[in-house]
Amino acid sequence: MADTELIVDLRGQMIETLDDFWDAVSEPCGLPAWFGRNLDAWSDTIGTRGISEVIDSHDVLTVHVDRQGLFSGHRQEAIVLTGIFDGEQNQLVVHAPA
C-alpha cells in the first residue's frame, strides 16, 4: 500500500516571518485555533502528531517554499524550522528562484 502524502505548496507566497509561515500552513494543514504558532508546537504537530487531523491522516507531509524571505539565507529561525522536518515523514523543499 502506498503512503499518502499531504503536499502543501507555498511557492509564490511571500513568507518573511514565522508568523507568515504559520498563516500559510494553518489552513492546508488543518491547524486548530489553539495551535501555539511556535517552533515547539510545530515540532509536536509534525513529529509526534495528534494535533492536526489533516496531518495525522497522511503518512508524509511535504511543504514546498521559495528560497526568498524567511528562507533566503541563514536566518536562525529558518534554520531551526528546517531542522524540525526529518526529511522522511516530514519534508521541507526549498526551491531556488526561477
Secondary structure, 3 states (H helix, E strand, C coil): CCCCEEEEECCCCCCCCHHHHHHHHHCCCCCCCCCCCCHHHHHHHHHHCCCCHHHHCCCEEEEEEECCHHHCCCCHHHHHHHHHCCCCCEEEEEECCC
